[in-house]
Amino acid sequence: MHDGTHVLAGECTMVFDGSREREQRGDVVVLVKPDNTVLVHDADGYQPVAWLTRADSVTVESGTVVARDGDELLRVVTHDEHGRGRYPASVAGVPIGDCPDCPGTLVRADGAVSCTDCDARYGLPDDASVTGRRCGDCDLPTVRAERGRAFEVCLDRECDSLDERVKTAFDREWTCPECESDLRILRRGGLIAGCERYPDCDTGFSLPAGVIIDDCDCGLPVFETATGWRCLDARCDQSRAADAD
């Protein structure tokens, strides 16, 4: 996302071949984004008059832009060029602090934290909140996430793993209701409490985002979540009763 955005302004002809065949001409601004999205804007409104989203290929040369995506083709030919340039581009999001590796700013957007100036990018748990504090080891911001209890961990999972913190806290803490073996904390897509006898016993429960407040009658823990309380086993009668309330 740091290869830059091409900007071309001029009197152009736009020809689109494919699902919406048409030819247009006018004084426009053409944007070619780093993800190969091509947008052509005229003087009216905020919507482009021609576009191709995340094209398979884009070429920009001699005032001509050609974008292809399967059977779709957008060609922009400049007759009278007013100006052109190539400028830095990054993800835009909510600023959460300075990047420790460069002069850029860390921003939160699309389930991740990215730097506006370098290639740094860190995934976030869905429910994570930024604490405003910094990791003592790498100086990145710390985040807070609830998985049975509240954990404050480094933004960089390689520096401080939420998975390992949850595993240390709850691995073998609960018993499988089907075979009475220990439930292990595992990552299978998301974090789960899964039976140690897998695949002989395939019992497993997704760990909800919340804190443990009690024990359910079924023997598993009860979590307080953003939508109310629920048993670790979402199919438990008491979880269904809570949903009904």
N, C-alpha and C positions, 0 to 999 in steps of 0.2 A: 504493500500500500504506500510505498515511498518512492515510486518511479515517477511521480508527477502527473499533473493534468495538462494536456494540450488544450490551448484556447486559440481559436481562429475566428476572426471577425471579418465579414465582407459580404459582397453581393454574390450569392451562391445559388446553384441549382441543386436540389435534393431529389434523387430518384430512389424510390423504394420498390424492390421487386420481391414478391412473396405473398403473404396473407393479406396485405393491404396495399396493393399496387397503386402508386400515385407519383406525380411529379409536381414539384413546387419550386418557386423562385422568389428570392427576396433578400433584403439586408438582414443577416442573422448572425448569431454567435454560436459556434460549434464547440462543444466540450467533449473531449475524449478522456475518460477517467481511467485510473490505473487498473480497474477490473474489466476493461474493454467495453464499458458502457459508453455509447455515443448518444449525445443529446443535442438537438438543434433547436434553439430558441429564437423566436421573432420578437416584435415589439409588443405583442399582446399577451397579457396573462402570464401565469406561472408554469403552465404545462408546455412541454416541447411540441413543436409542430412535426418533428420527425425524430425517431429514436430507434435504437437497437440495444437491448439490455444484455450485458455480459456476453458479447459476441465471441465466437470461437477464434476469430482473428480480426485484427484491425491494422491497416497501414495508413500512415500519414506522410505524404510527400508531395512537393511541388503544388501546394494549395489544394490537394485532393485527398479526401478521406474515404476509404473503402472499408466497410465492416461486413463480415459474413458470419452467419450463424445457421448452419444447415442449409435449407433452401431459401433463407431470408438474406437479402442483400440491400444495404444502404450505401449509396454513393453520393458524396457531396463534392461538387466541382466549383471552385472559386473563379468568378469572372473579374471581380475588382476587390483586391484584398485591402482591408483597412488596418489590419494588425494581427500579429500572432505571437505566441509565447508558450513556454513550458514552465510550470510552476509546481512547487512542492505541494503534496496533498497527504492528509492523514485522516484517521478516524476522528470524528468530533464527538465529544461526550462531556460528562460532568467532571470538572477538574477535581482531583483528590490529592495533589501534591506534586513536588518536583521529582523528576527522574534522577536516581542516584548515579546513573551511568553517563548522562549527557545533559545539555542545557534544556532539554525538552520538559514538557508537562505530562504527568500521568492523568489519563481521563478514563472514566468508566462509561462503557457503552456496549450494548449487544452481549451482555453476559460475560464481559471480560474487562480487564484494565490494560490499556495500551499507551505507549508513549507517542507524543505528537512529532518527535524528532528522530527517534531511532526505531529499530525493529522489535523492541521489547513488547511482549504481550503475555498476559497472565490470565488464565481462566478463573472464574469465580463460581463458588457454590451458589445455587439459585437464591438462597435466603441470606447471603452474606451481607454484612454492613461494614463499612470502612470505619475504623475506630478513631482515626486521627493521630494514632501513635505510630512509631517506627520500630522495625525489627532491630534488635541489638546487634545482629550478626551482619546483615546486608544493607540496612537502612531503607528497605522498602516499607511501605505502609503495612500495617497489620489489619486483619479483618476478623470479624466475629461471626461465628456460625453455630447453630444449635443442632446437635446430634446426641440427644439424651441429656446433655448438659451444654452449657455455653463454653465454646472453645475460642480463644484468641490465638490466631496463627499468622505466620508471615504470608504475604501475598504470593510469594514464590513457593509452590508445593515442594520443590526440590530442597528448599532451605528448611521448611517446617511443614510436615505432611499432616493434614487434617485426618486422613485415613489412619495413620499410625497413632495419632492422639486418641481417636475413637477406639481403635483396637486395644490400646493399652488400658483404656477405661472400662470397656465392656466385653472384651473377648472372653468367652466361657462364663459369662455372668448369668446367663439364662439357660434353661433346659428346653430341649425340643419337646413340644407337646405330643408328638407322634411316637417317638421311640426313647425319650428321656436321655438322649445323648446331649453333649454340650452344643450350644449354638456359637459358631465362630463369626467374627466380623470379617466380611469379605467384600471385595468390589467385583460385582458382576453387572456392568452397566452403571449402577449406582451402588451405594453402600447397603449391604444387607446383613442380617443375622441369619446365617444358614447352618443347617445341621452338619456336624463334622462327619457324619456317615454317608454324605453324598458320594456317589450317586445311588447307593442303596436306599437312602432316605433323602428325598428331594425337598424337604420342608425348608422354606426360606421366607423371610419377611423383610420388606424394604424399610430401612430406617427413616422415620419421618423427621422433618425439620421441626424440632421442638425439644422441650426438656421433660425428663421423667418426674412425675409428681406422685405416683402411687403404684401399687400392684393391682393388676386385674384379677378377678376371681379365677381366671383361667391359668394364672401363674406367671403370665408375661407382664412386662411393665406397661404403665399407662403414661402417655405423652400429652403434655399441654402444647397445642400447636396454634397457628394463627387462626384456624377455623374452629377451635374448640379442642376438647380432649378426645383421645382415641387410644385403643389398645395397640400394641405393636402388631398384632394380627388384625388387619383391617376387616377380616371376615368374622371376627369374634362377635358373639351376640351382643355384648355390651357396646362394641363400637357401632353396630347397626342401630342399637337403641339410642346412642348419643346422636347419630346422624338424623334419626327420626325426630328428636327433640328440636 
